[in-house]
């Protein structure tokens, strides 16, 4: 694996994490408000 692949994979994981967090908070928000 070269550096570019590692960097791309890292950003994919970061975006995936924040997207999951966003969906979770949206779900909780609609459930309670």
N, CA, C and O atoms as a Tripos MOL2 file, in Angstrom:
@<TRIPOS>MOLECULE
protein
  132   131    33     0     0
PROTEIN
NO_CHARGES

@<TRIPOS>ATOM
      1 N           0.8380   -1.1970    0.0000 N.3       1 UNK1
      2 CA          0.0000    0.0000    0.0000 C.3       1 UNK1
      3 C           0.8800    1.2580    0.0000 C.2       1 UNK1
      4 O           1.8010    1.3770    0.8080 O.2       1 UNK1
      5 N           0.5990    2.1600   -0.8810 N.am      2 UNK2
      6 CA          1.3650    3.4020   -0.8760 C.3       2 UNK2
      7 C           0.6400    4.4690   -0.0530 C.2       2 UNK2
      8 O          -0.4790    4.2570    0.4150 O.2       2 UNK2
      9 N           1.2910    5.6070    0.1120 N.am      3 UNK3
     10 CA          0.7790    6.6390    1.0070 C.3       3 UNK3
     11 C          -0.5750    7.1850    0.5610 C.2       3 UNK3
     12 O          -1.4470    7.4480    1.3890 O.2       3 UNK3
     13 N          -0.7490    7.3530   -0.7470 N.am      4 UNK4
     14 CA         -2.0190    7.9010   -1.2440 C.3       4 UNK4
     15 C          -3.1980    7.0020   -0.9030 C.2       4 UNK4
     16 O          -4.2750    7.4850   -0.5520 O.2       4 UNK4
     17 N          -2.9920    5.7020   -1.0060 N.am      5 UNK5
     18 CA         -4.0720    4.7680   -0.6810 C.3       5 UNK5
     19 C          -4.4160    4.8370    0.8010 C.2       5 UNK5
     20 O          -5.5860    4.7930    1.1800 O.2       5 UNK5
     21 N          -3.3830    4.9470    1.6340 N.am      6 UNK6
     22 CA         -3.6000    5.0380    3.0810 C.3       6 UNK6
     23 C          -4.3590    6.3150    3.4190 C.2       6 UNK6
     24 O          -5.2810    6.2990    4.2350 O.2       6 UNK6
     25 N          -3.9700    7.4180    2.7910 N.am      7 UNK7
     26 CA         -4.6330    8.6980    3.0370 C.3       7 UNK7
     27 C          -6.0910    8.6530    2.5980 C.2       7 UNK7
     28 O          -6.9680    9.1370    3.3130 O.2       7 UNK7
     29 N          -6.3540    8.0830    1.4410 N.am      8 UNK8
     30 CA         -7.7240    7.9810    0.9290 C.3       8 UNK8
     31 C          -8.5770    7.1200    1.8610 C.2       8 UNK8
     32 O          -9.7260    7.4570    2.1500 O.2       8 UNK8
     33 N          -8.0110    6.0090    2.3280 N.am      9 UNK9
     34 CA         -8.7260    5.1090    3.2340 C.3       9 UNK9
     35 C          -9.0310    5.8070    4.5520 C.2       9 UNK9
     36 O         -10.1140    5.6460    5.1150 O.2       9 UNK9
     37 N          -8.0520    6.5970    5.0450 N.am     10 UNK10
     38 CA         -8.2300    7.3390    6.2910 C.3      10 UNK10
     39 C          -9.3800    8.3330    6.1750 C.2      10 UNK10
     40 O         -10.2340    8.4040    7.0590 O.2      10 UNK10
     41 N          -9.4030    9.1030    5.0840 N.am     11 UNK11
     42 CA        -10.4730   10.0920    4.9150 C.3      11 UNK11
     43 C         -11.8280    9.4230    4.7490 C.2      11 UNK11
     44 O         -12.8440    9.9520    5.1980 O.2      11 UNK11
     45 N         -11.8460    8.2600    4.1040 N.am     12 UNK12
     46 CA        -13.0890    7.5060    3.9470 C.3      12 UNK12
     47 C         -13.6310    7.1010    5.3180 C.2      12 UNK12
     48 O         -14.8300    7.2020    5.5760 O.2      12 UNK12
     49 N         -12.7380    6.6420    6.1900 N.am     13 UNK13
     50 CA        -13.1440    6.2450    7.5400 C.3      13 UNK13
     51 C         -13.6510    7.4430    8.3390 C.2      13 UNK13
     52 O         -14.6510    7.3450    9.0500 O.2      13 UNK13
     53 N         -12.9530    8.5750    8.2170 N.am     14 UNK14
     54 CA        -13.3520    9.7870    8.9440 C.3      14 UNK14
     55 C         -14.7270   10.2580    8.4800 C.2      14 UNK14
     56 O         -15.5900   10.5710    9.3000 O.2      14 UNK14
     57 N         -14.9300   10.3080    7.1530 N.am     15 UNK15
     58 CA        -16.2240   10.7340    6.6150 C.3      15 UNK15
     59 C         -17.3320    9.7820    7.0400 C.2      15 UNK15
     60 O         -18.4300   10.2080    7.4010 O.2      15 UNK15
     61 N         -17.0310    8.4880    6.9940 N.am     16 UNK16
     62 CA        -18.0070    7.4780    7.3790 C.3      16 UNK16
     63 C         -18.4050    7.6430    8.8400 C.2      16 UNK16
     64 O         -19.5790    7.5340    9.1920 O.2      16 UNK16
     65 N         -17.3980    7.9110    9.6970 N.am     17 UNK17
     66 CA        -17.6490    8.0970   11.1210 C.3      17 UNK17
     67 C         -18.5600    9.2980   11.3710 C.2      17 UNK17
     68 O         -19.5380    9.2000   12.1120 O.2      17 UNK17
     69 N         -18.2300   10.4440   10.7400 N.am     18 UNK18
     70 CA        -19.0320   11.6400   10.9580 C.3      18 UNK18
     71 C         -20.4260   11.5020   10.3700 C.2      18 UNK18
     72 O         -21.3910   12.0270   10.9270 O.2      18 UNK18
     73 N         -20.5390   10.7970    9.2460 N.am     19 UNK19
     74 CA        -21.8500   10.5820    8.6450 C.3      19 UNK19
     75 C         -22.7230    9.7140    9.5520 C.2      19 UNK19
     76 O         -23.9130    9.9780    9.7190 O.2      19 UNK19
     77 N         -22.1210    8.6800   10.1340 N.am     20 UNK20
     78 CA        -22.8390    7.8240   11.0670 C.3      20 UNK20
     79 C         -23.2850    8.5870   12.3090 C.2      20 UNK20
     80 O         -24.3930    8.3970   12.8090 O.2      20 UNK20
     81 N         -22.3930    9.4590   12.8000 N.am     21 UNK21
     82 CA        -22.7010   10.2870   13.9570 C.3      21 UNK21
     83 C         -23.8640   11.2290   13.6440 C.2      21 UNK21
     84 O         -24.7600   11.4290   14.4640 O.2      21 UNK21
     85 N         -23.8300   11.8020   12.4350 N.am     22 UNK22
     86 CA        -24.8900   12.7140   11.9910 C.3      22 UNK22
     87 C         -26.2390   11.9900   11.9070 C.2      22 UNK22
     88 O         -27.2590   12.5110   12.3580 O.2      22 UNK22
     89 N         -26.2350   10.7980   11.3320 N.am     23 UNK23
     90 CA        -27.4760   10.0380   11.2140 C.3      23 UNK23
     91 C         -28.0220    9.6740   12.5880 C.2      23 UNK23
     92 O         -29.2300    9.7280   12.8180 O.2      23 UNK23
     93 N         -27.1250    9.3030   13.5000 N.am     24 UNK24
     94 CA        -27.5390    8.9260   14.8460 C.3      24 UNK24
     95 C         -28.1630   10.1160   15.5640 C.2      24 UNK24
     96 O         -29.2110    9.9760   16.1940 O.2      24 UNK24
     97 N         -27.5340   11.2850   15.4790 N.am     25 UNK25
     98 CA        -28.0610   12.4670   16.1560 C.3      25 UNK25
     99 C         -29.3830   12.9060   15.5210 C.2      25 UNK25
    100 O         -30.2870   13.3520   16.2270 O.2      25 UNK25
    101 N         -29.5020   12.7840   14.2110 N.am     26 UNK26
    102 CA        -30.7490   13.1330   13.5400 C.3      26 UNK26
    103 C         -31.8740   12.2030   13.9940 C.2      26 UNK26
    104 O         -33.0060   12.6370   14.2080 O.2      26 UNK26
    105 N         -31.5470   10.9220   14.1370 N.am     27 UNK27
    106 CA        -32.5310    9.9430   14.5710 C.3      27 UNK27
    107 C         -33.0050   10.2520   15.9890 C.2      27 UNK27
    108 O         -34.2020   10.2160   16.2760 O.2      27 UNK27
    109 N         -32.0550   10.5570   16.8710 N.am     28 UNK28
    110 CA        -32.3990   10.8910   18.2450 C.3      28 UNK28
    111 C         -33.2050   12.1850   18.2990 C.2      28 UNK28
    112 O         -34.1520   12.3020   19.0760 O.2      28 UNK28
    113 N         -32.8280   13.1400   17.4820 N.am     29 UNK29
    114 CA        -33.5160   14.4340   17.4500 C.3      29 UNK29
    115 C         -34.9820   14.2670   17.0510 C.2      29 UNK29
    116 O         -35.8760   14.8380   17.6750 O.2      29 UNK29
    117 N         -35.2140   13.4770   16.0010 N.am     30 UNK30
    118 CA        -36.5940   13.2850   15.5400 C.3      30 UNK30
    119 C         -37.3960   12.4240   16.5130 C.2      30 UNK30
    120 O         -38.6240   12.5050   16.5520 O.2      30 UNK30
    121 N         -36.7050   11.6060   17.2900 N.am     31 UNK31
    122 CA        -37.4020   10.7470   18.2280 C.3      31 UNK31
    123 C         -37.9010   11.5280   19.4430 C.2      31 UNK31
    124 O         -38.9680   11.2360   19.9830 O.2      31 UNK31
    125 N         -37.1220   12.5220   19.8680 N.am     32 UNK32
    126 CA        -37.4560   13.2280   21.1050 C.3      32 UNK32
    127 C         -38.0820   14.6040   20.9100 C.2      32 UNK32
    128 O         -38.6210   15.1680   21.8630 O.2      32 UNK32
    129 N         -38.0240   15.1610   19.6920 N.am     33 UNK33
    130 CA        -38.5630   16.5110   19.4890 C.3      33 UNK33
    131 C         -39.6610   16.5500   18.4330 C.2      33 UNK33
    132 O         -40.2090   17.6160   18.1530 O.2      33 UNK33
@<TRIPOS>BOND
     1     1     2 1
     2     2     3 1
     3     3     4 2
     4     3     5 am
     5     5     6 1
     6     6     7 1
     7     7     8 2
     8     7     9 am
     9     9    10 1
    10    10    11 1
    11    11    12 2
    12    11    13 am
    13    13    14 1
    14    14    15 1
    15    15    16 2
    16    15    17 am
    17    17    18 1
    18    18    19 1
    19    19    20 2
    20    19    21 am
    21    21    22 1
    22    22    23 1
    23    23    24 2
    24    23    25 am
    25    25    26 1
    26    26    27 1
    27    27    28 2
    28    27    29 am
    29    29    30 1
    30    30    31 1
    31    31    32 2
    32    31    33 am
    33    33    34 1
    34    34    35 1
    35    35    36 2
    36    35    37 am
    37    37    38 1
    38    38    39 1
    39    39    40 2
    40    39    41 am
    41    41    42 1
    42    42    43 1
    43    43    44 2
    44    43    45 am
    45    45    46 1
    46    46    47 1
    47    47    48 2
    48    47    49 am
    49    49    50 1
    50    50    51 1
    51    51    52 2
    52    51    53 am
    53    53    54 1
    54    54    55 1
    55    55    56 2
    56    55    57 am
    57    57    58 1
    58    58    59 1
    59    59    60 2
    60    59    61 am
    61    61    62 1
    62    62    63 1
    63    63    64 2
    64    63    65 am
    65    65    66 1
    66    66    67 1
    67    67    68 2
    68    67    69 am
    69    69    70 1
    70    70    71 1
    71    71    72 2
    72    71    73 am
    73    73    74 1
    74    74    75 1
    75    75    76 2
    76    75    77 am
    77    77    78 1
    78    78    79 1
    79    79    80 2
    80    79    81 am
    81    81    82 1
    82    82    83 1
    83    83    84 2
    84    83    85 am
    85    85    86 1
    86    86    87 1
    87    87    88 2
    88    87    89 am
    89    89    90 1
    90    90    91 1
    91    91    92 2
    92    91    93 am
    93    93    94 1
    94    94    95 1
    95    95    96 2
    96    95    97 am
    97    97    98 1
    98    98    99 1
    99    99   100 2
   100    99   101 am
   101   101   102 1
   102   102   103 1
   103   103   104 2
   104   103   105 am
   105   105   106 1
   106   106   107 1
   107   107   108 2
   108   107   109 am
   109   109   110 1
   110   110   111 1
   111   111   112 2
   112   111   113 am
   113   113   114 1
   114   114   115 1
   115   115   116 2
   116   115   117 am
   117   117   118 1
   118   118   119 1
   119   119   120 2
   120   119   121 am
   121   121   122 1
   122   122   123 1
   123   123   124 2
   124   123   125 am
   125   125   126 1
   126   126   127 1
   127   127   128 2
   128   127   129 am
   129   129   130 1
   130   130   131 1
   131   131   132 2
@<TRIPOS>SUBSTRUCTURE
     1 UNK1         2 RESIDUE 1 A UNK
     2 UNK2         6 RESIDUE 1 A UNK
     3 UNK3        10 RESIDUE 1 A UNK
     4 UNK4        14 RESIDUE 1 A UNK
     5 UNK5        18 RESIDUE 1 A UNK
     6 UNK6        22 RESIDUE 1 A UNK
     7 UNK7        26 RESIDUE 1 A UNK
     8 UNK8        30 RESIDUE 1 A UNK
     9 UNK9        34 RESIDUE 1 A UNK
    10 UNK10       38 RESIDUE 1 A UNK
    11 UNK11       42 RESIDUE 1 A UNK
    12 UNK12       46 RESIDUE 1 A UNK
    13 UNK13       50 RESIDUE 1 A UNK
    14 UNK14       54 RESIDUE 1 A UNK
    15 UNK15       58 RESIDUE 1 A UNK
    16 UNK16       62 RESIDUE 1 A UNK
    17 UNK17       66 RESIDUE 1 A UNK
    18 UNK18       70 RESIDUE 1 A UNK
    19 UNK19       74 RESIDUE 1 A UNK
    20 UNK20       78 RESIDUE 1 A UNK
    21 UNK21       82 RESIDUE 1 A UNK
    22 UNK22       86 RESIDUE 1 A UNK
    23 UNK23       90 RESIDUE 1 A UNK
    24 UNK24       94 RESIDUE 1 A UNK
    25 UNK25       98 RESIDUE 1 A UNK
    26 UNK26      102 RESIDUE 1 A UNK
    27 UNK27      106 RESIDUE 1 A UNK
    28 UNK28      110 RESIDUE 1 A UNK
    29 UNK29      114 RESIDUE 1 A UNK
    30 UNK30      118 RESIDUE 1 A UNK
    31 UNK31      122 RESIDUE 1 A UNK
    32 UNK32      126 RESIDUE 1 A UNK
    33 UNK33      130 RESIDUE 1 A UNK
